[in-house]
């Protein structure tokens, strides 16, 4: 017996094709950012496939949000590290 539903990866490719005209309307740097959003969605395609939701856009949006949340956490940790380094050097003995 074969699959009755398209795979999520197939559905994601179809969604990306549906948004192709929108992408073309963006500036070049925005096109790269747009492409990055779909890369985020592809990186979570296995989880999205397990969801098998009738509206695949929900899984796409949650995948993007999840990836952006991970990036925010990473950047926050880097900022905290940089700030603690600056605070450590600035211990009141400024010249």
MDTraj code that builds the backbone (N, CA, C; nanometers):
import mdtraj as md
import numpy as np

residues = "UNK UNK UNK UNK UNK UNK UNK UNK UNK UNK UNK UNK UNK UNK UNK UNK UNK UNK UNK UNK UNK UNK UNK UNK UNK UNK UNK UNK UNK UNK UNK UNK UNK UNK UNK UNK UNK UNK UNK UNK UNK UNK UNK UNK UNK UNK UNK UNK UNK UNK UNK UNK UNK UNK UNK UNK UNK UNK UNK UNK UNK UNK UNK UNK UNK UNK UNK UNK UNK UNK UNK UNK UNK UNK UNK UNK UNK UNK UNK UNK UNK UNK UNK UNK UNK UNK UNK UNK UNK UNK UNK UNK UNK UNK UNK".split()
xyz = np.array([
    [0.0829, -0.1178, 0.0000],
    [0.0000, 0.0000, 0.0000],
    [0.0876, 0.1244, 0.0000],
    [0.0512, 0.2244, -0.0778],
    [0.1273, 0.3485, -0.0864],
    [0.0754, 0.4543, 0.0092],
    [0.1446, 0.5627, 0.0097],
    [0.1044, 0.6768, 0.0933],
    [-0.0223, 0.7406, 0.0368],
    [-0.1070, 0.7871, 0.1266],
    [-0.2274, 0.8576, 0.0815],
    [-0.2061, 1.0087, 0.0839],
    [-0.1080, 1.0534, 0.1612],
    [-0.0777, 1.1962, 0.1707],
    [0.0601, 1.2235, 0.1122],
    [0.0773, 1.3417, 0.0576],
    [0.2105, 1.3835, 0.0139],
    [0.2983, 1.3991, 0.1373],
    [0.4272, 1.3798, 0.1215],
    [0.5168, 1.4013, 0.2346],
    [0.5198, 1.5497, 0.2679],
    [0.5603, 1.5805, 0.3895],
    [0.5676, 1.7211, 0.4279],
    [0.6707, 1.7942, 0.3428],
    [0.7801, 1.7275, 0.3105],
    [0.8826, 1.7910, 0.2267],
    [0.8252, 1.8273, 0.0892],
    [0.7413, 1.7396, 0.0329],
    [0.6747, 1.7710, -0.0942],
    [0.5815, 1.8909, -0.0779],
    [0.5076, 1.8910, 0.0302],
    [0.4150, 2.0009, 0.0577],
    [0.4907, 2.1309, 0.0764],
    [0.6048, 2.1247, 0.1447],
    [0.6864, 2.2434, 0.1675],
    [0.7397, 2.2989, 0.0360],
    [0.7830, 2.2102, -0.0533],
    [0.8280, 2.2537, -0.1867],
    [0.7136, 2.3231, -0.2611],
    [0.5950, 2.2684, -0.2508],
    [0.4786, 2.3284, -0.3177],
    [0.4469, 2.4663, -0.2585],
    [0.4570, 2.4788, -0.1269],
    [0.4341, 2.6097, -0.0641],
    [0.5375, 2.7113, -0.1108],
    [0.6614, 2.6677, -0.1201],
    [0.7668, 2.7585, -0.1650],
    [0.7405, 2.8038, -0.3084],
    [0.6915, 2.7135, -0.3912],
    [0.6576, 2.7498, -0.5292],
    [0.5405, 2.8485, -0.5329],
    [0.4437, 2.8295, -0.4427],
    [0.3293, 2.9217, -0.4365],
    [0.3732, 3.0633, -0.3996],
    [0.4799, 3.0742, -0.3228],
    [0.5292, 3.2041, -0.2777],
    [0.6373, 3.2595, -0.3697],
    [0.6639, 3.1954, -0.4822],
    [0.7721, 3.2371, -0.5726],
    [0.7511, 3.3789, -0.6259],
    [0.6291, 3.4147, -0.6616],
    [0.6033, 3.5501, -0.7130],
    [0.6304, 3.6547, -0.6047],
    [0.5894, 3.6251, -0.4834],
    [0.6163, 3.7157, -0.3718],
    [0.7671, 3.7332, -0.3545],
    [0.8401, 3.6211, -0.3579],
    [0.9853, 3.6254, -0.3432],
    [1.0491, 3.7132, -0.4504],
    [1.0033, 3.6977, -0.5745],
    [1.0571, 3.7780, -0.6855],
    [1.0347, 3.9275, -0.6625],
    [0.9294, 3.9633, -0.5924],
    [0.8990, 4.1027, -0.5651],
    [0.9850, 4.1646, -0.4553],
    [1.0599, 4.0823, -0.3841],
    [1.1450, 4.1322, -0.2765],
    [1.2789, 4.1820, -0.3302],
    [1.3438, 4.2684, -0.2520],
    [1.4808, 4.3085, -0.2863],
    [1.5723, 4.1878, -0.2683],
    [1.6900, 4.1922, -0.3301],
    [1.7811, 4.0777, -0.3294],
    [1.8164, 4.0323, -0.1879],
    [1.8499, 4.1264, -0.0994],
    [1.8843, 4.0868, 0.0375],
    [1.7638, 4.0265, 0.1094],
    [1.6455, 4.0755, 0.0797],
    [1.5247, 4.0187, 0.1389],
    [1.4955, 3.8803, 0.0822],
    [1.5287, 3.8566, -0.0441],
    [1.5112, 3.7240, -0.1031],
    [1.5958, 3.6219, -0.0284],
    [1.7179, 3.6611, 0.0085],
    [1.8045, 3.5707, 0.0843],
    [1.7446, 3.5411, 0.2216],
    [1.6872, 3.6421, 0.2846],
    [1.6219, 3.6222, 0.4140],
    [1.4984, 3.5338, 0.3990],
    [1.4232, 3.5560, 0.2937],
    [1.3058, 3.4734, 0.2647],
    [1.3467, 3.3271, 0.2478],
    [1.4532, 3.3044, 0.1706],
    [1.5037, 3.1681, 0.1494],
    [1.5445, 3.1042, 0.2815],
    [1.6011, 3.1845, 0.3695],
    [1.6438, 3.1350, 0.5009],
    [1.5235, 3.0845, 0.5817],
    [1.4093, 3.1508, 0.5680],
    [1.2894, 3.1060, 0.6389],
    [1.2495, 2.9649, 0.5954],
    [1.2570, 2.9393, 0.4660],
    [1.2237, 2.8055, 0.4185],
    [1.3304, 2.7035, 0.4580],
    [1.4554, 2.7479, 0.4706],
    [1.5598, 2.6582, 0.5214],
    [1.5277, 2.6181, 0.6648],
    [1.4801, 2.7142, 0.7450],
    [1.4396, 2.6833, 0.8823],
    [1.3280, 2.5790, 0.8822],
    [1.2322, 2.5977, 0.7944],
    [1.1199, 2.5036, 0.7868],
    [1.1685, 2.3650, 0.7443],
    [1.2602, 2.3603, 0.6489],
    [1.3133, 2.2301, 0.6046],
    [1.3899, 2.1602, 0.7160],
    [1.4556, 2.2376, 0.8024],
    [1.5330, 2.1753, 0.9097],
    [1.4429, 2.1084, 1.0140],
    [1.3154, 2.1416, 1.0145],
    [1.2198, 2.0806, 1.1079],
    [1.1134, 1.9991, 1.0333],
    [1.1444, 1.9584, 0.9119],
    [1.0467, 1.8871, 0.8292],
    [1.0070, 1.7523, 0.8891],
    [1.0995, 1.6861, 0.9574],
    [1.0638, 1.5567, 1.0164],
    [0.9548, 1.5728, 1.1221],
    [0.9725, 1.6713, 1.2107],
    [0.8724, 1.6961, 1.3141],
    [0.7403, 1.7401, 1.2512],
    [0.7494, 1.8239, 1.1493],
    [0.6275, 1.8710, 1.0813],
    [0.5543, 1.7565, 1.0140],
    [0.6299, 1.6622, 0.9594],
    [0.5694, 1.5457, 0.8973],
    [0.4941, 1.4599, 0.9978],
    [0.5499, 1.4489, 1.1185],
    [0.4815, 1.3727, 1.2239],
    [0.3505, 1.4387, 1.2634],
    [0.3489, 1.5717, 1.2602],
    [0.2274, 1.6456, 1.2955],
    [0.1149, 1.6123, 1.1982],
    [0.1476, 1.6085, 1.0690],
    [0.0497, 1.5754, 0.9650],
    [-0.0775, 1.6598, 0.9790],
    [-0.0600, 1.7883, 1.0016],
    [-0.1724, 1.8813, 1.0193],
    [-0.2349, 1.9105, 0.8827],
    [-0.3664, 1.9268, 0.8780],
    [-0.4307, 1.9557, 0.7498],
    [-0.3878, 2.0897, 0.6890],
    [-0.3368, 2.1810, 0.7708],
    [-0.2894, 2.3098, 0.7213],
    [-0.1379, 2.3162, 0.7422],
    [-0.0598, 2.2872, 0.6393],
    [0.0860, 2.2791, 0.6549],
    [0.1526, 2.4118, 0.6893],
    [0.0845, 2.5228, 0.6662],
    [0.1437, 2.6531, 0.6966],
    [0.1687, 2.6683, 0.8469],
    [0.0850, 2.6056, 0.9309],
    [0.1057, 2.6138, 1.0751],
    [0.2407, 2.5531, 1.1129],
    [0.2696, 2.4364, 1.0605],
    [0.3973, 2.3708, 1.0907],
    [0.5133, 2.4542, 1.0376],
    [0.4958, 2.5135, 0.9204],
    [0.5998, 2.5981, 0.8631],
    [0.6284, 2.7161, 0.9561],
    [0.5254, 2.7833, 1.0023],
    [0.5426, 2.9010, 1.0874],
    [0.6024, 2.8655, 1.2234],
    [0.5586, 2.7550, 1.2810],
    [0.6147, 2.7131, 1.4099],
    [0.7613, 2.6738, 1.3931],
    [0.7948, 2.6090, 1.2831],
    [0.9346, 2.5722, 1.2568],
    [1.0224, 2.6961, 1.2458],
    [0.9736, 2.7965, 1.1769],
    [1.0486, 2.9225, 1.1638],
    [1.0648, 2.9874, 1.3009],
    [0.9567, 2.9936, 1.3775],
    [0.9619, 3.0550, 1.5104],
    [1.0577, 2.9783, 1.6021],
    [1.0563, 2.8475, 1.5936],
    [1.1450, 2.7653, 1.6755],
    [1.2914, 2.7934, 1.6432],
    [1.3235, 2.8018, 1.5158],
    [1.4607, 2.8294, 1.4739],
    [1.5020, 2.9708, 1.5152],
    [1.4124, 3.0659, 1.5023],
    [1.4441, 3.2027, 1.5425],
    [1.4605, 3.2129, 1.6939],
    [1.3836, 3.1362, 1.7686],
    [1.3983, 3.1341, 1.9145],
    [1.5360, 3.0801, 1.9530],
    [1.5804, 2.9771, 1.8848],
    [1.7141, 2.9217, 1.9111],
    [1.8217, 3.0252, 1.8805],
    [1.8044, 3.0991, 1.7729],
    [1.9007, 3.2035, 1.7383],
    [1.9006, 3.3155, 1.8419],
    [1.7825, 3.3529, 1.8912],
    [1.7742, 3.4557, 1.9951],
    [1.8469, 3.4115, 2.1221],
    [1.8286, 3.2867, 2.1608],
    [1.8962, 3.2352, 2.2796],
    [2.0476, 3.2379, 2.2604],
    [2.0934, 3.1977, 2.1429],
    [2.2369, 3.1975, 2.1155],
    [2.2935, 3.3395, 2.1201],
    [2.2251, 3.4330, 2.0568],
    [2.2715, 3.5719, 2.0570],
    [2.2675, 3.6328, 2.1974],
    [2.1653, 3.6012, 2.2746],
    [2.1565, 3.6508, 2.4123],
    [2.2732, 3.5990, 2.4958],
    [2.3074, 3.4721, 2.4779],
    [2.4206, 3.4146, 2.5513],
    [2.5514, 3.4816, 2.5100],
    [2.5657, 3.5088, 2.3811],
    [2.6873, 3.5765, 2.3342],
    [2.6959, 3.7185, 2.3898],
    [2.5849, 3.7892, 2.3924],
    [2.5829, 3.9250, 2.4475],
    [2.6193, 3.9215, 2.5956],
    [2.5611, 3.8269, 2.6678],
    [2.5899, 3.8140, 2.8106],
    [2.7384, 3.7875, 2.8334],
    [2.7974, 3.7028, 2.7517],
    [2.9407, 3.6735, 2.7625],
    [3.0229, 3.7978, 2.7348],
    [2.9877, 3.8704, 2.6306],
    [3.0607, 3.9932, 2.5978],
    [3.0464, 4.0985, 2.7077],
    [2.9254, 4.1132, 2.7587],
    [2.9036, 4.2120, 2.8640],
    [2.9774, 4.1757, 2.9916],
    [2.9812, 4.0491, 3.0256],
    [3.0533, 4.0097, 3.1467],
    [3.2029, 4.0304, 3.1285],
    [3.2539, 4.0139, 3.0062],
    [3.3946, 4.0417, 2.9791],
    [3.4256, 4.1883, 2.9928],
    [3.3358, 4.2733, 2.9450],
    [3.3544, 4.4180, 2.9559],
    [3.3441, 4.4596, 3.1020],
    [3.2465, 4.4058, 3.1738],
    [3.2288, 4.4389, 3.3152],
    [3.3480, 4.3927, 3.3978],
    [3.4068, 4.2810, 3.3626],
    [3.5230, 4.2283, 3.4340],
    [3.6443, 4.3166, 3.4178],
    [3.6598, 4.3761, 3.3032],
    [3.7736, 4.4671, 3.2782],
    [3.7489, 4.6041, 3.3372],
    [3.6233, 4.6383, 3.3529],
    [3.5871, 4.7695, 3.4049],
    [3.5541, 4.7566, 3.5539],
    [3.6559, 4.7259, 3.6347],
    [3.6349, 4.7012, 3.7775],
    [3.6631, 4.8248, 3.8643],
    [3.6480, 4.9418, 3.8053],
    [3.6677, 5.0644, 3.8809],
    [3.8090, 5.1174, 3.8756],
    [3.8956, 5.0543, 3.8005],
    [4.0355, 5.0995, 3.7911],
    [4.0609, 5.1643, 3.6567],
    [3.9650, 5.2419, 3.6099],
    [3.9822, 5.3092, 3.4810],
    [4.0907, 5.4148, 3.4916],
    [4.1571, 5.4371, 3.3822],
    [4.2655, 5.5375, 3.3791],
    [4.2172, 5.6655, 3.3212],
])
top = md.Topology()
chain = top.add_chain()
for i, resn in enumerate(residues, 1):
    res = top.add_residue(resn, chain, resSeq=i)
    for name in ("N", "CA", "C"):
        top.add_atom(name, md.element.get_by_symbol(name[0]), res)
traj = md.Trajectory(xyz[None], top)
